[in-house]
Structures are given as structure tokens and as C-alpha cells.
Amino acid sequence: MSNVPLVRRAIVGASLAHAPVDIQLVQEDQWTPAALERAGSTLKALNRMAKRPPVHIQFEDVCYTVASKKGERRILHSVSGEFRSGELTCILGPSGAGKSTLLNILAGYTSNGVNGRISVNGQARDMRVFKKLSSYIMQDDLLQPRLTVAESMKIAADLKVGKELCDAEKELIVEEILQTIGLWQHRDSMSQHLSGGQSKRLSVALELVNNPPIMFLDEPTTGLDVVSIRQLVVLLRLLSRQGRTIICTVHQPSASLFTLFDRVYVLSRGLCCYQGASPLLVPFLTEIGHICPITHNPADFVLETLVSTTEAPAQMSELCQNGKLCRDLDKLTSRGRKPVLHSDESIQRIFVEHVAKEQLLRMEFATTFLSQFWILLKRMMLQTKRNSTALWIQLIHHVLAAVLLGGIFYQIGNDGTTPIANFKFCISCLVFFMYTYVMIPVLLFPMEMRMLRREYFNRWYSLKAYYAALTISSVPLMMSLGMLFIVISYVMSGQLMELERFVLFSIVGLLTGFCSEGLGLLVGSTFSVTNGSILGPATLAPLLALCCYGMGFGKFIEPFMKILMSLSYLRYALSGLCLAIYNKRPLMECDDIFCVYSDPKLLLRDVGIMNDNYIIQIIALLIFTAIHRITAYFALRYRLTSEFTSKFMTYISKFLKHR
Ligand SMILES: Nc1ncnc2c1ncn2[C@@H]1O[C@H](COP(=O)(O)OP(=O)(O)OP(=O)(O)O)[C@@H](O)[C@H]1O
């Protein structure tokens, strides 16, 4: 279709130690296995990165048990298998067979409730090293929406490659990957505007930048059309040909797609029903009396057999010894009888050297904490800047709310006849900061979690660096919008125009927003949007009630209630706002014959704030901010590992059992 030449010569920067490199330009419409095999020299620069060892992964008698209402439930039943470097492996099976579970276990995403042996190149898997060698692309991964393809790739390279390569080399690698993966033409497109297939390919590209020797992909073809599926699988095959171990779960591959996989691992009801070369699946089924019609897709046939014939899974599992027996094209190998990998000394040597080097370096991430923080902060700020709709909504929300409050409480700030109205103004400001800044993370953070999960699990950066960047990135916007709200409402409501009062009032307002945002993060990082939007306001309601308790009878607040009130950060915020406005203030203007509260001290007494100290309120707010944010950090850390859910379920089931 296209006459564009396949090969383009790129001149590599002088910093590269090697001669100029050929970059294969693969057009999107030329993605056939043959074209890609011809383009065998793709990703040369990538492959020249620090030697990554080939990774063979073996697992033996792997069981996975979860806690359920009826006790323990076994999902995987002593399955064994082996996935090799240079091969594209597909884990196939009916829905609910345990494919994703097995992938999670092999990738190290799940470890709680897992029994059995998992080894890498013949040695027990060391997760610290293994995580540096592997990448996991999850089923529901999301990309950073407001970054272009090129920007996403640059950030991935900066974070994942670090100082191992200079900028020119990183640029070359990014270009090379995008060319190979067919996204070069779309390098300036925003990720959010990519098609489903292009997004999946970008997910793969992002994980490729540090040249991982082993890649796991959970359902990479879900939601794609046949052409995109084919392009993706062809690409994965190409990557495997360059010595990588590529393992993916696939629902129902077409017959032509099926032949692209080197190895098939069939799972059903938690049992391994076949492991070996894809062309040998049909003869394997014939052996146990399931003859695949010549016109039938073997992948469809095996799934139909496993689902429709009750005894088929057990039969097939017995024949392949639950994964211990592998059917290769040249020979039948049993991991027990023929330990192929143990004899491969060169692989062992490279791997051991690599492990020793990694352990020597003791660098958990490719970049330092400060670099990670800085790159992430820039990325967050850029995304915020580009989300103009959200910025406009927030701006209008702050201005409208301020004008509304200013209108309702117009010029009552120094009016001795309506001091309670001014007190209500303080509560209204408090409620504004509280709800606005709690609800933003409650609604937005669950989405961010999905993006964070892949990057965090694939060790792009530490959670501390991410969290620090997240905390700082929201400050400028909150400060500017918050100040806009405060200025408008403060002036319109006619508060005393004294700089000190205004500053003290602003500090409490902004701190309330910052503290509330921490609470919102805690809810947003622990719960889904639906649950969070119920739980967020439900948590705030009692805090608000406690904050306002004692209005009118401040002198008589019971000691027990005082203790409860001290647990609400909003009480300190309200007290701080009132003290900023009323403390050490001359008598208020009184147009009536007599104004009870023309002396502000009386008002402070009757709302129970008279004995409070402004500095103490600020310190308390800072302590609550720290508590919210630190708790949110730990909640986030637990949420990012699937362990949390399993552990939680185990505790619940143990608790129920003992009752
Ligand atoms: N943590 C867990 N707690 C309870 N059940 C679980 C857990 N993890 C997996 N399961 C159950 O194990 C079975 C296998 O799940 P898994 O997601 O691995 O299936 P799958 O083969 O990937 O299915 P699909 O193709 O539909 O995605 C399912 O019945 C699932 O409900």
C-alpha cells in the first residue's frame, strides 16, 4: 500500500559510543510477522543498553488460596510451568480459569496466599532483582491523559533509565521504540486522543524504555479490533525475538493469531491443561479423544472442550502433569527429567553477574529521590495547566462562591447588631474550604490510582517521591484560588481592613483547605469514587457538628463534649477564623439602642472560643494536616499492593471463624 522505504538511517549523536545505527521504520499498515522479522535489527540502541540477562521463569506446584465467606478457596491447584527467553507465551483459558491470578503471581504482584516454588534462571526468585528486570502491563492501565506520546516517553526514559544513558541516547531510544511500535507519526498526539490499540502500544512502549528482559501483559488485546490485536501481537512477537520473555493472557485468539504464539499455557479451573508449542495443541487434544475439526480454530476448540466437557480439565491436566510436562516442537521435555536451564551456564553467569551488580549498586530506583520528585512535580503541574476545563470550573466555583457569600453577608463585618451573622460567615468560609478540598481528591484520585499502580509497580519511582510531588503540586493552585476567594469574600463582607487580621484569616482558611485535601486524599486513596463520595461527606458531617457545638452556650460546654470537639480539625479552623476577626478588637459599631455583642469578647465567650489561642489553633491544624497526609500515604501504599485486600480478607475470615 505504501511505498515509504522501510529503513531509515539515523545519525546517532557523538555521545554514542557506537557507529551510526539503522532504525527500522515500520509503517502501521505493514505490520506483518514477515515485515517485522525482516526488520530484525530494530531496537538496536535499546538492546545496547547495559546488558540485561535473558530471563527464564520456572514455577513448580504453585497454589493460590484466598479467604472467602465459606472458608478458604483455592484458585490455583499446584500448577507448574516454564516460560523462556526469546518466546512469546500466551496464557489461555476460559473466563475465571485463573489466568490473571497466575500472571499476578509470576509478576510478583500477588504473593500473599501463594505456595510453591518460583525460580528465575534456576535460582529462587529474588523479588528485589526480579522487579528491576520485569515489567507488568495491567489490564485496566490508564495513560497520563494530557501528555503527548513523546512527552510520556521522555518522562518514562528520564525516570526509568536515569543516568545510565545521556539525553541524546535516551532520545534515540525513544525514537527507535516509537518507530518500531508504529507510534512515531503520533508522537505529538495527546495520549487521551489515541485509539485503543495505540494506547496499548504506548503502554508497551513506556515499559520498553529500560529494556526489561521479561514483560507480563494482562489481556493486552481486550477492547481492540482485529487489526489492532494483530499489530500488537506481532509487535510482542518481535520483542520476544530479541531475547525477551513475553507472557500475556489472551481471551480468545483467532486461528491466525494463535499461530503467532510460540508457547501456549492453557488453564482451566486452576489446573494447567496444556503447556507447549501452539501447533502441538491439536495433537495433544487428539490423544485424549478430542478431535479438532480441520476448519476449527484450535484456541476456540480447546476453550469449548474445557467448558463443555466436565472431565476434560482433569484429563488434560493429568496428561501434561499439571504443567510439569512441556510439549516442544523438537522434543517432549519434562522439567523434572531434563533441566534445560540449569545446564545453560552462560545464562546463569550473566544473570549472577547482573544480580551481583544490582546488589552492589543497592540503587532501588534508576534515579534519585530528588530527580524523581522534580520530574513528577513538573509532570503534575503540566497536566494541571493543560486541564483548562478543570481550571475554569475551579476558578468560577471560587469566584461565584465568594461573591455569593459576600452578597449574603454584605458589610456585616463591623456591625454590632448582627455579630452572629458574622460568625456564620466564618462557618460558611470554613464549609467552603472543607467541602471543596475534600471532594476534589475524593472524586479525582481513584482515577489517578489506576495510572499510579502500573508506574509504581514497575518501579518508575518511589511512592515517597510521588507523594511529595503530589502534595506540593496542588499548593500553587490552592493558594491562588483560595486567596481569590478570601479577598472577595473578606472585602464584600466588610471585615476590618487590617493587614494582620487579613493575613491571620487567610492562613487559617488556606490551612483548612490543605488539611481537608489530606482527608480527601485519605478517602480517595482508600475507596472508589462511589464509596468515597458517600464516605467523604459522611465523615465531614459529624466533624462539622462537633465544630459548631456550643454556639450560644460556650461557657457551659461539657468536658466530655470538649474532648470530642478537640477531635474535629474544623473546630480549630473555626476558632482560628473567629480569633483572627474578633481578637483584640475595639467595640463594634452599634446603630441600635443597645447591642449585646458590640464587645466581641462576649461573642467569643458565648461560642466557647474566648480562652482559645490563635497559635494553638494553627499548631493543631498543622498536626491534623500531618495526620491526614501521613495516613493517606500509608493507605495509598497498602492500596497499591493487592496484598492489602487479601490480608484484610484473611483477618476478617479468621475473626469470623473464632466467633
Ligand atoms: N483475591 C481474590 N479473592 C477471591 N477470589 C478471587 C481472588 N482473586 C481471584 N479470585 C477468583 O479466582 C478466579 C480466577 O480469577 P482470574 O481473574 O484469575 O480469572 P481469569 O482467568 O483471568 O478470568 P477472565 O478471563 O474472566 O479475566 C475467579 O473466580 C475469581 O473470582
The ligand as a Tripos MOL2 file, in Angstrom:
@<TRIPOS>MOLECULE
LIG
   31    33     1     0     0
SMALL
NO_CHARGES

@<TRIPOS>ATOM
      1 N1         -8.3990  -12.1430   45.7790 N.pl3     1 LIG1
      2 C1         -9.3910  -12.9200   45.3850 C.ar      1 LIG1
      3 N2        -10.4130  -13.1990   46.1910 N.ar      1 LIG1
      4 C2        -11.4220  -14.0210   45.8330 C.ar      1 LIG1
      5 N3        -11.4950  -14.6100   44.6230 N.ar      1 LIG1
      6 C3        -10.5100  -14.3760   43.7630 C.ar      1 LIG1
      7 C4         -9.3990  -13.5330   44.0840 C.ar      1 LIG1
      8 N4         -8.5770  -13.4940   43.0200 N.ar      1 LIG1
      9 C5         -9.1340  -14.2630   42.0760 C.ar      1 LIG1
     10 N5        -10.2920  -14.8020   42.5180 N.ar      1 LIG1
     11 C6        -11.1730  -15.7190   41.8030 C.3       1 LIG1
     12 O1        -10.3410  -16.6120   41.1010 O.3       1 LIG1
     13 C7        -10.9100  -16.9420   39.8540 C.3       1 LIG1
     14 C8         -9.9060  -16.6750   38.7580 C.3       1 LIG1
     15 O2         -9.7740  -15.2890   38.5990 O.3       1 LIG1
     16 P1         -8.8900  -14.6520   37.4430 P.3       1 LIG1
     17 O3         -9.1060  -13.1940   37.4430 O.co2     1 LIG1
     18 O4         -7.5120  -15.1370   37.5780 O.co2     1 LIG1
     19 O5         -9.5810  -15.3300   36.1720 O.3       1 LIG1
     20 P2         -9.2390  -15.1350   34.6490 P.3       1 LIG1
     21 O6         -8.9400  -16.4790   34.1060 O.co2     1 LIG1
     22 O7         -8.2050  -14.0900   34.4570 O.co2     1 LIG1
     23 O8        -10.6430  -14.6660   34.1250 O.3       1 LIG1
     24 P3        -11.0100  -13.5960   32.9770 P.3       1 LIG1
     25 O9        -10.5290  -14.1860   31.6950 O.co2     1 LIG1
     26 O10       -12.5010  -13.5510   33.0190 O.co2     1 LIG1
     27 O11       -10.3570  -12.3110   33.3340 O.co2     1 LIG1
     28 C9        -12.1730  -16.1230   39.7090 C.3       1 LIG1
     29 O12       -13.2730  -16.9550   40.0330 O.3       1 LIG1
     30 C10       -12.0020  -15.0240   40.7310 C.3       1 LIG1
     31 O13       -13.2390  -14.6580   41.2590 O.3       1 LIG1
@<TRIPOS>BOND
     1     1     2 1
     2     2     3 ar
     3     2     7 ar
     4     3     4 ar
     5     4     5 ar
     6     5     6 ar
     7     6     7 ar
     8     6    10 ar
     9     7     8 ar
    10     8     9 ar
    11     9    10 ar
    12    10    11 1
    13    11    12 1
    14    11    30 1
    15    12    13 1
    16    13    14 1
    17    13    28 1
    18    14    15 1
    19    15    16 1
    20    16    17 2
    21    16    18 1
    22    16    19 1
    23    19    20 1
    24    20    21 2
    25    20    22 1
    26    20    23 1
    27    23    24 1
    28    24    25 2
    29    24    26 1
    30    24    27 1
    31    28    29 1
    32    28    30 1
    33    30    31 1
@<TRIPOS>SUBSTRUCTURE
     1 LIG1         1 GROUP 0 **** ****
